[in-house]
Amino acid sequence: MKLKYYVAGILSLLLATSCNDFLDLTPISEASSGNYYKDATDIESALSGCYSSLQDNDLYGQKLIAMTELRSDNIEDINPGGSGGIYYFIDKFTVTSGNDVVRSVWKGLYNQIYRCNNILAYSGAVTDANLRNQYEGEAAFLRALAYFNIVRLWGDAPLILEPISAQEATLYGRTPVADIYTAIENDLKAAISKLEATVSDERLGRATSVAAMALLGKVYLTEKKWTDAASLLDNLINTYGSQYGLLENVADVFAVENEMNKEILFAVRWSKTIVGEGHDSYNDYFRDDKTLMDNRLKEAYESTDERRSLIEYKRVDSNNNVVAKYYDTFDSTTSTVGFDIPLLRWADVLLMAAEAHNELGYDGSPNSLAMKYLNEIRKRAKASEYTALELPGQNEFRLAVLLERRLELPFELHRWFDLIRTDMAISEMAKVGLTITANDYLYPLPKTEVDLVDDQNKFPQNPGYN
């Protein structure tokens, strides 16, 4: 069954309106302060609000997808006049600090952090130690996920680890990237120590220690901490490979009737049968009337590769042709669809491990861990497996992993971050006719934030933006 992301009673209203963006907090009422959190029920309701916020249009409901997937070379915006061009400008790297999508995602991520900070600050209201650990672990995981997105999208950013008032918010400057990554690592280590590896059916969709390990592995990979990444990911694979793993048929990974399968480690979840829990329509970036898919992606699959069919468009109704990976039919009662968006899955873990081992030292032998992990993905897809003759050195292997990630994980919000992490963004975007520089690796800080602080020493704009 799907876990319903809901916020109970008055708390949903308070948390939904308690802050507009990081530096534009409205006064927080007594009910939403520590005085509200009196017992485990209150903390559980607040935590449900954290998961629910992932579905918001500011985050994985719409705009965060634009800032990640649309930014990549997978798809191109073909509607320059839509919404005043705010999405088109993101796609074409002409975005400005006044872009409403950028501001909305900033707001959504800091709202998520605000919610998590409250839970972690007032978790003492939960008297059961095991339950308190669970809630703290989930909140730490969700806060780490938010900060991981922030640091990759904007670089230096305010690091807030406790509830703050509107007045206190204006005192925060931009914290260096390295310090933010330290906080992310600490949160994920806490989540790993506090959470179980699996959850009960009624809590499907909640964070687990395995999801936290996978996310920490991605953090290490992004920081180029190859030894830490390889060690952690190997441990994850060896310890939990019997509980999690690749499904035999890649198409089954995305089957809406069984989306929380053993390959999905963490996903943003929707349910079309519950009012308010489904997508109103298909996301623009999964439809062929709003975007154009890069031909190089489609042509990169071998003829036998079963993943190719997952990016073909399927007809849903007269207005929707959607990529098969996210195909679903509209519910007759709610008029919504309910496909999930996976953020972490086992195939990603294997490819991260292959990348980390190759960066530590090339080994093209069939039994090397890097080659083994890479070919597990190829074999499942019915694609030809690599040999040392095809990948004779470290750079060839590095490029093969990058390509394999594109073939395995398109439209799962990884491609843009993969290009930045591997220093391939400039060359790959040039292949689709876009000239970018290293300044384009980061987005501009929202103009509203820069103007409010009005201190270039404490809160400077990113290079290349006004």
Beta strands, then each sheet from edge to edge (+ up, - down):
strand 1: 75-77
strand 2: 264-268
strand 3: 291-293
strand 4: 313-317
strand 5: 320-323
strand 6: 341-345
sheet 1: 1+ 3-
sheet 2: 2+ 6-
sheet 3: 4+ 5-
end
